[in-house]
Amino acid sequence: METEEARLYELQNAVGVDVKLGQMMIKRNMKIGDVVTKWDKDFDGSVSKTEFRTCVGEMGVTAEAAEVDALFDSLDADGGGDLSLNELKPTLKRLLDSATGSETEIKELTKSTKEVRKAAKQQQASVVTAQAKEDREAKEAEEEARKAEEAKVAAEAEAKAAKKAAAAEKAAAKEEEKQAFDAKIAERRKAKGAS
């Protein structure tokens, strides 16, 4: 998603003068013939660099003069310093094609980015739900372990108390036996002493 958004941002914001010019021609629904006629201001059959710069500005394209001059130089195939109408027509066609291609790519990337963003949100919601379930299950398991530990401690305490009670009973029984034995002995001695 981030890769597609970065590419979309780049396309929308890093458009060259050629694409901007083509976009303005599309936006204004201008035909190549109309542009050629309007740009040849002195009707000499060619467009000079100055005329080109002026016309690009009049089209509403915001760009540095150096960028516009660089575009002009790249379009001036014969290096004569002006664009003949025969040079200008295919050049403008290329600019329109470039702008159309850029617009198409922007539309496709916008659609694709929306789809990827939607899928990412769904996946994120799924992860959050799974994480919440995992946390809940971990908490339940922790609670069960705590209860089991408490039950174990209680059982151990109960067993210890039972063992202690059994030992006390055994000691009491021994004490009782001893007292009964001592009482028998005392009776025998008394009976022997009386005879």
C-alpha positions in Angstrom: 0.0 0.0 0.0 2.8 2.4 1.0 4.6 1.7 -2.3 1.6 2.4 -4.4 0.8 5.6 -2.4 4.3 6.8 -2.8 4.2 6.2 -6.6 0.8 8.0 -6.8 2.1 10.9 -4.8 5.1 11.0 -7.1 2.9 11.0 -10.2 0.6 13.7 -8.9 3.3 16.0 -7.6 6.4 15.4 -9.7 4.8 16.0 -13.1 7.1 17.5 -15.7 6.3 20.6 -17.8 5.5 18.4 -20.7 2.9 16.4 -18.8 1.4 19.6 -17.3 1.2 21.1 -20.7 -0.6 18.0 -22.1 -2.9 18.0 -19.1 -3.9 21.6 -19.6 -4.6 20.8 -23.3 -6.8 18.0 -22.3 -8.5 20.0 -19.5 -9.2 22.8 -22.0 -10.3 20.3 -24.7 -7.8 21.9 -27.1 -7.1 20.3 -30.5 -3.5 20.3 -31.8 -4.4 22.5 -34.8 -5.9 25.1 -32.4 -2.8 25.2 -30.3 -0.5 25.5 -33.3 -2.6 28.3 -34.8 -2.7 30.2 -31.4 1.0 29.7 -30.7 2.3 31.1 -34.0 1.6 34.7 -32.9 3.6 36.3 -35.7 2.3 33.9 -38.4 5.8 33.1 -39.6 5.1 29.3 -39.6 7.2 28.6 -36.5 7.1 29.1 -32.7 10.2 30.7 -31.1 11.4 29.9 -27.6 10.0 33.2 -26.4 6.6 32.5 -28.0 6.7 28.9 -26.5 7.4 30.2 -23.0 4.7 32.8 -23.3 2.1 30.4 -24.6 3.0 27.7 -22.0 2.4 30.4 -19.3 -0.9 31.5 -20.9 -2.1 27.8 -20.8 -1.8 28.1 -17.0 1.2 25.8 -16.6 3.2 26.8 -13.6 6.9 26.1 -14.2 10.3 27.7 -13.9 11.5 29.4 -17.1 14.5 27.1 -17.2 12.1 24.0 -17.2 10.1 25.4 -20.0 13.3 26.3 -22.0 14.6 22.7 -21.4 11.3 21.3 -22.7 11.6 23.6 -25.8 15.2 22.5 -26.4 14.2 18.8 -26.1 11.4 19.4 -28.7 13.5 21.4 -31.1 14.8 18.3 -33.1 16.9 20.3 -35.6 18.3 22.7 -32.9 17.2 25.7 -35.0 16.0 27.7 -32.1 12.4 27.5 -33.1 9.7 24.8 -33.6 8.3 24.7 -37.1 4.7 23.8 -37.4 5.7 20.4 -38.7 7.8 19.9 -35.6 5.2 21.3 -33.3 2.3 19.0 -34.4 3.9 15.7 -33.5 5.4 17.2 -30.4 2.0 18.3 -29.1 0.6 14.9 -30.0 3.4 13.3 -27.9 2.6 15.7 -25.0 -1.1 14.8 -25.2 -0.2 11.1 -25.2 2.2 11.6 -22.3 -0.5 13.5 -20.3 -3.1 10.9 -21.1 -0.8 8.1 -20.1 0.0 9.9 -16.8 -3.7 10.5 -16.1 -4.5 6.9 -16.9 -1.7 5.7 -14.6 -2.9 8.1 -11.8 -6.5 6.8 -12.2 -5.4 3.2 -12.1 -3.0 3.8 -9.1 -5.8 5.7 -7.3 -8.2 2.8 -7.7 -5.5 0.2 -6.8 -4.4 2.2 -3.8 -8.1 2.4 -2.6 -8.4 -1.3 -3.0 -5.1 -2.1 -1.2 -6.0 0.4 1.6 -9.4 -1.3 2.0 -7.8 -4.8 2.1 -5.2 -3.5 4.6 -7.9 -2.1 6.8 -9.8 -5.4 6.7 -6.6 -7.3 7.4 -5.8 -4.9 10.2 -9.3 -5.4 11.7 -8.8 -9.2 11.4 -5.4 -8.9 13.2 -6.9 -6.8 15.9 -9.8 -9.2 16.4 -7.4 -12.2 16.4 -5.2 -10.4 18.9 -8.2 -9.6 21.1 -9.2 -13.2 21.0 -5.7 -14.3 21.8 -5.5 -11.9 24.7 -8.9 -13.1 26.0 -7.9 -16.7 25.7 -4.5 -16.0 27.4 -6.3 -14.2 30.2 -8.8 -17.1 30.6 -5.9 -19.6 30.7 -4.1 -17.5 33.2 -7.3 -17.4 35.4 -7.7 -21.1 35.1 -4.0 -21.6 36.0 -4.5 -19.3 39.0 -7.6 -21.2 40.2 -5.8 -24.6 39.7 -2.9 -23.3 41.8 -5.2 -22.1 44.5 -7.0 -25.4 44.5 -3.6 -27.2 44.7 -2.5 -25.0 47.6 -5.9 -25.6 49.3 -5.6 -29.4 48.7 -2.1 -29.4 50.1 -3.2 -27.4 53.2 -6.1 -29.8 53.7 -3.9 -32.8 53.3 -1.4 -31.2 55.8 -4.2 -30.5 58.3 -5.6 -34.0 57.9 -2.1 -35.5 58.5 -1.7 -33.2 61.5 -5.1 -34.3 62.8 -4.3 -38.0 62.2 -1.0 -37.5 64.0 -2.7 -35.8 66.9 -5.3 -38.6 67.1 -2.5 -41.1 67.1 -0.7 -39.3 69.8 -3.9 -39.0 71.9 -4.5 -42.7 71.4 -1.0 -43.5 72.5 -1.4 -41.2 75.5 -4.6 -42.9 76.4 -2.9 -46.3 76.0 -0.1 -45.2 78.2 -2.4 -43.9 80.8 -4.4 -47.1 80.7 -1.2 -49.1 81.0 0.0 -46.9 83.9 -3.3 -47.3 85.6 -3.1 -51.1 85.3 0.4 -51.1 86.6 -0.6 -48.9 89.5 -3.5 -51.2 90.3 -1.3 -54.3 90.3 1.2 -52.6 92.6 -1.6 -51.6 94.8 -3.0 -55.1 94.8 0.5 -56.5 95.5 1.0 -54.1 98.3 -2.4 -54.9 99.9 -1.7 -58.6 99.9 
